[in-house]
Amino acid sequence: MSDCLFCKIVAGKIPSTKVYEDEFVYAFLDIAPQAPFHAVIIPKEHIGSADEITAQNSILIAKVFEAVAKIAKSENLEKGYRVVNNCGEDGGQTVHHIHFHLLARRNLAWPPG
């Protein structure tokens, strides 16, 4: 999508601090981190939200979670981390390209507050 912020980041039209990239996934540091380590992980192919996951594109979500494990290992997140997805307006989604926040390096209490 030509007007999608995350598609522009993947295309290199908007700068980001890359932490991981492969054929299917791109991950970068969040510009407003909510934890000492806060990356945003996205499939390179545009999927608007979790509501748009289908049998045809669900492999991309699996690739995202494979990337999560690789990032956690490379960033030495052995004490733990949280993966968060916001879906829709009430769910707090502000960019309409499915993305997952990887938060770590602090105690992440539940429920979040």
C-alpha positions in Angstrom: 0.0 0.0 0.0 1.5 3.3 -1.1 0.3 5.3 1.9 1.2 2.8 4.6 3.9 3.9 7.0 5.3 0.5 7.6 5.3 -0.4 3.9 7.3 2.8 3.4 9.8 1.7 6.1 10.2 -1.7 4.4 10.8 0.0 1.1 13.5 2.2 2.6 11.5 5.4 2.0 11.4 6.2 5.8 14.5 5.5 7.9 14.4 3.0 10.8 16.9 1.3 13.0 16.8 -2.3 11.8 17.3 -5.1 14.2 16.3 -8.0 11.9 15.4 -8.6 8.3 14.8 -11.7 6.1 12.8 -12.4 3.0 9.5 -12.2 4.8 10.0 -10.0 7.9 11.4 -6.7 8.9 12.0 -5.6 12.5 13.1 -2.2 13.8 13.4 -0.3 17.0 10.3 1.6 18.1 10.6 5.4 18.0 8.7 5.7 21.3 9.9 2.7 23.3 7.8 1.4 26.2 10.7 -0.8 27.5 14.5 -0.7 27.4 14.2 -3.0 24.4 11.3 -2.3 22.1 11.2 -3.6 18.6 8.4 -3.6 16.0 8.2 -6.7 13.9 6.2 -6.7 10.6 5.6 -8.9 7.7 7.0 -7.3 4.5 3.7 -8.0 2.8 0.9 -5.7 3.8 -1.7 -7.2 6.0 -4.0 -4.6 7.6 -4.6 -6.2 11.0 -5.1 -9.6 12.7 -8.6 -9.4 11.3 -7.1 -9.9 7.9 -5.1 -13.1 8.6 -6.2 -15.9 6.3 -5.1 -19.4 5.3 -3.3 -17.8 2.4 -1.2 -15.3 4.4 -0.9 -17.0 7.8 2.5 -18.3 6.9 3.7 -14.7 7.2 2.6 -14.5 10.8 4.5 -17.8 11.5 7.6 -16.1 9.9 7.1 -13.1 12.3 7.2 -15.5 15.3 10.2 -17.3 13.9 11.9 -13.8 13.8 10.8 -13.1 17.4 12.8 -16.1 18.5 15.8 -15.1 16.5 15.7 -11.5 17.8 15.3 -12.7 21.4 18.4 -14.9 21.0 20.5 -12.2 19.2 19.5 -9.6 21.8 20.1 -11.9 24.8 16.6 -11.6 26.1 17.0 -14.8 28.2 15.2 -13.2 31.2 12.0 -13.0 29.1 10.0 -10.7 26.9 6.5 -9.9 25.8 5.0 -9.9 22.3 2.0 -7.6 21.8 -0.4 -7.1 18.9 -3.0 -4.3 18.8 -6.0 -4.9 16.6 -8.5 -2.2 15.6 -9.2 1.2 17.1 -10.3 0.0 20.5 -7.4 -2.4 20.6 -5.0 0.5 20.2 -3.8 -0.1 16.7 -2.5 3.2 15.2 -0.8 1.9 12.1 -2.9 -0.3 9.9 -0.3 -2.8 8.9 -0.2 -5.8 11.2 2.7 -5.5 13.6 4.0 -7.0 16.8 5.8 -5.2 19.6 8.7 -7.1 21.2 9.3 -5.6 24.7 12.0 -6.6 27.1 14.7 -5.7 29.6 12.3 -4.7 32.4 9.7 -6.5 34.5 6.5 -6.5 32.4 3.7 -6.8 35.0 0.3 -8.1 34.1 -2.2 -6.6 33.5 -0.2 -3.9 31.7 -0.7 -0.4 33.1 
